[in-house]
Amino acid sequence: MAQAAGGLRGRLRRATGAWLPRAGTQDAGEVVLGQRRVFILPTRAGLGFALLLAVLLVGSINYTLGLGFGLTFLALSCALVDMVATYRNLAHLALQQGRGAPVFAGQEAQFELQVFNRTRLARYAIRADFADVREARHVADIAPGSHALLTLAVPTERRGWLAPARVRLSTRFPLGLFNAWSYWRPATRALVYPRPEDGAPALPLRGDDGGSLRAPGHDDFAGVRNYQAGDSPRRLAWRQIARLGGESGALLSKHFEGGGGDELVLDFDALPGTLDLELRLSRLTRWVLDAEGRALPYAFRLGAVRFDAALGAAHQAACLRALALYGIEDAA
Amino acid sequence: MKRLTTALSRDKADTLLLLGTAVLVLAPHALHVPLWVALLCGATLAWRAAITLRGKRMPPALLLLPLAVAAMAGVQFSYDTLLGKDAGVAMLVLLVAFKMLEMHARRDLFVVIFLCFFLVLTNFFYAQGIGTALLTIASVLLLLATQLSFQFTGAVPPLRVRLAMAGRMLAFAAPIAIVLFVVFPRIHGPLWSMPGDAGGRSGLSDQMAPGQMSNLALSEEPAFRARFFGRPPLQSQLYWRGPVLDFFDGLTWSRGASQASGRDLHLAVGGDALEYEVTLEPSSARWVFALEMPGELPAVPGHRLRISPQFELMATDPLGSRVRYRASSHLDFALQAGPALDDAGRWLLLPYGFNPRALAAGRELRQLGDPMQRVEAVLRQFREQPFQYTLAPPLLGRHTVDEFMYGTRSGFCEHYSGAFVFLMRAAGVPARVVTGYQGGEINPLDGFMTVRQSDAHAWAEVWIAGRGWQRIDPTAAVAPERVRRGLDASVPRPAPFGIEALRGMNPFQGQGKAWMVQLRNAVNAVNNGWNQWVLNYTPERQRAVVRDLQRKLSGWPLVVLPAAVVLALLVLRMVRRRRATHPADALYSTLCKRLGQLGLARAQDEGPSAFAARVDGAADLAPQSRAAASEFLRRYSAWRYAPPAADPRLTATLKSLLSQVR
């Protein structure tokens, strides 16, 4: 029974998805849930109530109960009012997408959804979640003139761009006899980096002699320079900052000069070609993280993408982005 | 109390509300279910309340199941059936009480609430007054509030607010319900009938023995109401014909088997017909009342009528519910006014071995040649000898007529009519007892005439060759005011609770003070209006109302009305759309529009703060406007992006600022 209802519900969702306005396209910017976007159908309790109404009516007819007719019609009218109230509880809400931060494959991507109630009507028990989730995991009450911030999580598996599925907002308030719902496809996407390889080999550090583990450019302290984006926080010249930059507030980085030959290069092509593509990307991802963690400037080579040795969040983000989108056509 | 509700967890508060609702719904049923059912229900609900308050676990099904089976057995024992109306209601009452102990999922809540709705309906089997209607509205309000309370997922507003929400829903629902009530097609019931459905209500019986009618005589219950389309007849003409009693076994008058069919029935009428409408209260009997004599068979909706050779109107089935019918009667009539009566012997039959004195006296009357003289002689006897009209006559023994005529000489209509018919038969005049109602009281407020059970009456008919059956009311010979002014005037009523001092306070006392009479009339008018419009809104009345509406709406309103409705909907939509936006947002878009006209359009992606910065730097704006606009934007932005620091005067402030931007 439950399965049949679930199947029916699924079919219904697909059907409504087909004739939704601008179905399949993403909703850019703010979206207001207007008349054409809100659907409403009786719930199982609502069907039960319809049965009750039939019983009340038949009882009233059979026993010629004048007041019975009154009660029947009052109950029926309450159901009609409930239908309008349920619709109004969802309609005219405004939706805005929030940010979607990049995550590594295997982690949950978080999408922010802001629901504004710019009406004078208090909204209760608004459920929201992705359309393919059976039981909505987020519920919110939204007072007039306020908004709710919902964070919807999706598990990720594959690297690349992740566009969130349709979001389904629904409500059964006030009487639970009707279910009003609406779909929203936020025009946002999150970047999913490859999953960092577990138990990856150590960083491919090579000196001139091809063996010794030495941090490149780490040997000779060559003074300080102004902080540049990409400099590792570990290289901040705290003593000099305290002495010189204290007044101006500028940050200074230590500057090293070392042998260019023992630079750390993370090169995709240097990995054995027998390895699976995803595994190679996965390993590079792990190495990028390791190099950042150990504050070793690293050069990065991946197909057409060639970055000179550097460190820092921006460098890391650029490398990880290249890894996430490697071989994916929509690399924009 | 307040501390209690705030201290309770939400689940507990909801459950207690549900319990309270169930108590309100079940309470009226305590009046008619067996005592043990009422007590068991009370105990069950109290148990559930204790479980809720103490946070205990629900009883296991192993305990509930035997209890439920035992309760069912109890119902079977009390009613000798599990079917039927009363037993069914008792079962439902128990079911709701037990279900409260077996609630686990949300679905169970809906089951309880829906069962409660049905129980509200079953209460109408027993009472359908205005009080019941008010109780019903209260019950529905609580049911809605309960159902609502279980739908919240986050914060739950206080009970007062939830009741207000439910009240608002009811207020919106009421007009729709009224329209549906008026126009929804009505069907005549019953669709089926259950054993024991016919209620044992009081009414005229088709037997008459001393002491029987006095029960009815004290009942203020209305038997039926009549509305005359024209001047109502005089009180003394108001004879509502009911069962005709022809067979006397010495103690009881009853309807003998009617061997004759209606083929020799002959009624000649004269004068104008009197048109009126009768609303007959429910009874277990089949009698349909009309003024003597109805010229044609009235049409009683939902029932088939037949007429007996004694000119009794009756339905083929008991009139278990209130019915309304139109009738027309002629006060001037002649019934079977032939030269001879086919079955005259039947109307002369007397039991053997009863009332020897009366029998002898009757024989003596035969000396008078004209039957009408014999009638007159008996009536004169009633008038001239010390006969007394009383509703509390002494008991009579075996020879009832003898004892009454020559002994006690006090009694009421059934004694007089019975004795009169006995004497007439003994005197060789075909005679019979006719029962029914005599009189009726017109309520000046709504013009409806109420005929009460206390107006039940018995009179006599004698057959005279050439003139047919003649109505003779021997009671009128003794207590003429009984017929002229009704029962109220002829008999002092018992004082309320038997206390003489309270006599004047009884609002149902005919001789009460004027305002009491008025109050009584007002109560009656309201009750009657209720019956006419709510309880007895039959398919016929509905057709009449709809026809009336159509006539009133014919012609130009047919075009204008839909247009008005469409217009109203459009206006409503506009108002709704305006209302759908917070006033501050509306003012914000007005400001943006105005600034756009001043050459400072807000960019699509510009927020109020960024816009304010740009407004501040705009050189071509008047300084005052600039200050007002940026103040506006600052306040708006503060409200919009830092709720909920609600400023009650925000809208007013923004409005005044907006007016300064020009």
Interface residues (C-beta under 8 A of the other chain):
Chain A: R44 A45 G48 F49 L52 V55 L56 V58 G59 S60 I61 N62 Y63 T64 L65 G66 L67 G68 F69 G70 L71 T72 F73 L74 A75 L76 S77 C78 L80 V81 D82 A85 H92 R118 T119 R120 Y124 A125 R127 V139 A140 D141 A143 P144 G145 S146 H147 R172 F173 P174 L175 G176
Chain B: K85 R106 R107 F110 F114 F117 F118 V120 L121 T122 F124 F125 Q128 T132 A133 T136 I137 V140 L144 Q147 L148 F150 Q151 F152 T153 G154 A155 M165 M169 L170 F172 A173 A174 I176 A177 I178 L180 F181 F184 R186 I187 H188 G189 P190 L191 W192 S193 D197 S321 R322 V534 L535 N536 Y537 R579 A580 T581 H582 A584 D585 W639 P643 P644 A646
